[in-house]
């Protein structure tokens, strides 16, 4: 038997649909653009795996190896690091161990991600979790971060979203500080193949975003960040490392 709340919701929907119909309008749910935290937790449980081990396998994310190459080689365990978009913490769990006496600021717009990390990430005095607006970094002090890291953030979202966060990277980074992020680059063969394979699916993933090398470089240059190198990933994206002079 339906609850009183369910019956009231159903009655309200019918009334709204009846009102909209003569106007040629329909009622539909707005899809959420939040992350995949709850989905990954559920699927890893069905497979009997620890969630981040599942993410590393399913999403082809060799997290520790990528961090060793792109982060640990550039900053010490005493550094102040900001991770944007941690999800279930596939990279965060390693960063939390690496930053021994430094600071780790972990930022996500998905409340379920922050709640999950509060429950499962080992507590450390220098690690701080933030729920943000989705377009800014809740770091009040400019030029206070040694390295900003984000994985699989800019493989979704439009160019304005990417541009806005690069503005924020430039604001919070110390002189000599780094930003490291990945994206799908359609100017590369692997990026173009990824786009065409996705669009050949019966149900393409329209949340994916694709940028070109020249565009990404131009946004970095606009905000005074110097491109240092690019590293392809097993999942078809490209990691960019850029530095504030």
Secondary structure by P-SEA (a helix, b strand, c coil): cccaaaaaaaaaaaaaaaaaccccbbbbbbbbcccaaaaaaaaaaaacccaaaaaaaaaccaaaaaaaacccccccccbbbbbccccccaaaaaaaaacccbbbbbbbccaaaaaaaaacccccccbbbbbcccccccccccccccbbbbccccccccaaaaaaaaaaaaaaccccbbbbbbbbbcccaaaaaaaaaaaacccccccbbbbcaaaaaaaaaaacccccccccccccbbbbbbbcc
